[in-house]
C-alpha cells in the first residue's frame, strides 16, 4: 500500500521527504544523520523551486541538497509518518511501514500509483503534468459520457473526477477500484504538485460547460 518513503541523498549524508508545512503549502524536509537540526524549505507555487526557511543552516543544508531532494521525491505523496529520525538504521534499510497509519490513508496499491507516474513521465523520467493534462483533456473532448454529464449540468468537479477515474482504471487495467480508492488516487496525484496538477484540465472543463450553456 502507498507509503511515502524517505529518500537518501548523495549531496549530503541525509534523507528527505515531502510534507505539508504547518504554515501552509508544500515543503521539503531534510534530516542529516550527524545533527538533530532539520533543513526545511517551502516549495514556490510560481517556480516550483525549494526556498529554505530562515532557520535552515545553508552550510548544513546547501541548495543543491534541496534540488536533489526535489528531484528524488517527485511524484511522491506527502509524508504521513511522525517523529521520523535520520539514524544509521534508516540509511541501511528502507523505512519500515508503521502501524499508526489509518486505513483510509493507505488504500491505494503503490504499484498502481507507480503505473500512473510512469505513464506520465517525460523522456527524462520526470513526472510531466503537461502530458497528464493533455491526455485527460483529449479524453474529455472525445467522451460521450462527459458530453452527457455536461448536458445533465453535472458539476465541474464531478466531471473532472469521472475523467481522471476513467483514465486511472484504463491505465492500471483495474476496473475494480472502489470509489474510495479512486478518490484517494485523485487526491494523491493533485497533492504531488505545488502548482496543482489539474489546472489545465479544470480550465478546459469550464470552457466545455460554458460552451454548452451558450447553445
Secondary structure as UniProt FT lines:
FT   STRAND          7..8
FT   STRAND          14..20
FT   TURN            22..23
FT   STRAND          26..32
FT   STRAND          39..43
FT   TURN            45..47
FT   STRAND          50..52
FT   TURN            54..55
FT   TURN            58..60
FT   HELIX           63..72
FT   TURN            73..75
FT   HELIX           88..92
FT   TURN            99..100
FT   HELIX           103..105
FT   HELIX           110..119
FT   TURN            123..124
FT   HELIX           129..142
FT   HELIX           144..151
FT   TURN            152..153
FT   HELIX           156..172
FT   TURN            175..176
FT   HELIX           179..191
FT   TURN            194..195
FT   TURN            197..198
FT   HELIX           199..214
//
